[in-house]
């Protein structure tokens, strides 16, 4: 029982470490918002509504 508790806590701790923080940049600039990674405007369902 004690070993099971230790393993459960270990798995929880490793999960929290692996997930970490979100990958989004902390200070995202709005100038590239709505563009593809190549800087072109998004098309189709990804296009921004105006």
N, C-alpha and C positions, 0 to 999 in steps of 0.2 A: 504493500500500500504506500509506504513512504517512497519507494523507488518510483512508483507510478507518478506520484505528485511531483517529484523532482524532474522527471522526464517531461511532464506536462508543462512545468514552469520553464524548462529549458527550450522546449519547442516554441512556446509563446515568446520568449525573449528573442530567439533567433528570427522569428517571423517579424517582430517589430524592428529589428535591426535591418533585415533584408528589405522591408518595405520603405523605411525611411521617409523622407519628405517628398512631396510632389516634384516632378521634374521640370515644372514650368519655371522660367526665370523670374526672379524676385522683382526686377524692375523692367517689365516688358514695355517696349516702346510701341505706341499706337500707329506709327507711320507704316509699319509693315503688316498691320492687321488686315486680314481679308485677302492676302496675297499668297501665292504658292511659295515654296522654298526657293524658286528661281526668281521671285520678285514680280511675277506676272499676276494679273487679276484672276481670282478664282472663277471657275465656270460652273454652270449647272446648279446642283443642290448646295454647293459650297459657296456660291456667290452671295455677297452681302446685299440685303434688301435696301433700296434707296428710298 
